[in-house]
Amino acid sequence: MEIADKVRILKSLDTRGLIARIQQYEDDLEHALREQASFKDINREYLTSGMSTDCQEVKRILAELATQGPPAESGKRLTVTAREAWLQKQRTENNELAAAINKQKSIAFLLENNEINIEMARRRLEGARALLALRTAQINFLAS
């Protein structure tokens, strides 16, 4: 193979464009990670450690409601079960609590979207790096 053919093939590999895309993918990943960190910091009182647990804000409102308690029936204290049932009912009847629960769900959804964006940015970057490794091998082959 002549040198002119090798030069034409090397130029057609567009390694410069690939390197520019890798840099863009790295920037995109960094931006997504910073966005997630900022989002978590801003909304930390609505984040949970699991999907079925209440966030700090919901726990705070429930604690306030628990101290107020339901209205006593004919002067008697309510049983623990009745008190728990009342608190559970407050999740839909108490506007502040319902709003906090809805915001918690919304924050969890947005956080999941952020994590998807981060994962996709990682995959794009990994794919571009794998392609660069292939191009490097092709260049080494042509150079020999």
C-alpha positions, 0 to 999 in steps of 0.5 A: 500500500502506498503512502498516499493511500495510507494518508487518505485512509488516516484522514477518513478516520476523522480522529480529530472529530472523535477526540472533539466528541470525547471532550464534549461527552466528558463536559456533558457528563461533568455538567450532569454530575454537577447538576445532580449534586446541586439538585440534591443539595437544594432538595435534600429535605425531600430526598429519601433513603428508599422509595417507601420511606418518608422524607425529612419534611414529611416526617417533620409535618407528621411529627407536628400532627402527632403532637397535636393529635386527633380530636378526642372522642368524648374526652377519652384518649385514642388508642395507638391504632386509632392515632396511627389511622388518623395520621395515615388519613392526614396524608390526603386530608392535610394540605401541607402534608399532601403537598410535601408528599407530592413534592417528595414524589416529584423530586424522586422522579426528577432525581431518577431522570438526572441519574438516567442522564448521567448513565447515558452520558457515561455510555456515550463517553465509553463508546467514544473511548472504545471507538478511539481505541479501535481507531488507534489500533487501525492507525498502528496497523497502517503505520506498520 
